[in-house]
């Protein structure tokens, strides 16, 4: 999952997101998050999502990706 959402204190939000994805039947997932500073504007959020998408393509070149949009 690619998001600009901060990982949370101690990675709590990231762990909760991973657990939610697992509850939907997807046991293995990578959650690439942002930081609180990167949520200051829509442009900052969009920039972080693009950065995380580029990281995912480099980290998992053998995988296929489906991008679903949201308000960000």
C-alpha positions in Angstrom: 0.0 0.0 0.0 1.3 3.4 -0.9 0.2 6.3 1.3 1.3 9.7 2.5 -0.3 9.0 5.9 2.2 9.1 8.8 3.2 5.7 10.1 2.1 6.9 13.6 3.8 6.7 17.0 5.9 3.5 17.1 4.5 2.6 13.7 1.0 2.1 15.1 -0.9 3.4 12.0 1.3 1.3 9.7 0.6 -1.8 11.8 -3.1 -1.1 11.9 -3.1 -0.7 8.1 -1.2 -3.9 7.6 -3.7 -5.7 9.9 -6.6 -4.3 7.9 -5.1 -5.4 4.6 -4.5 -8.9 6.1 -8.2 -9.0 7.3 -9.2 -8.6 3.6 -7.4 -11.7 2.7 -4.0 -10.2 1.6 -1.6 -11.7 4.0 1.6 -10.2 2.7 1.8 -6.5 2.1 4.2 -3.6 2.2 2.9 -0.3 3.5 5.0 2.7 2.4 4.1 5.7 4.6 5.0 9.4 4.9 5.5 11.7 7.8 3.4 14.3 9.5 5.3 17.1 7.7 4.4 15.6 4.4 0.7 16.1 5.0 0.9 19.9 5.1 -0.6 20.4 1.7 -2.1 18.4 -1.2 1.1 19.0 -3.2 3.2 17.5 -0.4 0.9 14.5 -0.1 0.9 13.9 -3.8 4.7 14.2 -3.9 5.1 11.7 -1.1 2.8 9.2 -2.9 4.8 9.5 -6.1 8.0 9.0 -4.2 6.5 5.9 -2.5 5.3 4.6 -5.8 8.8 4.9 -7.3 10.2 3.2 -4.2 7.8 0.3 -4.6 8.7 -0.2 -8.3 12.4 -0.4 -7.3 11.8 -2.6 -4.3 9.4 -5.0 -6.0 10.3 -5.1 -9.7 8.8 -8.6 -10.1 5.4 -7.5 -8.8 2.4 -6.1 -10.6 0.7 -3.0 -9.3 -2.8 -1.7 -9.4 -3.3 1.9 -8.4 -6.6 3.0 -6.9 -7.2 6.6 -6.5 -8.5 8.6 -3.5 -9.0 12.2 -2.6 -5.2 12.6 -2.2 
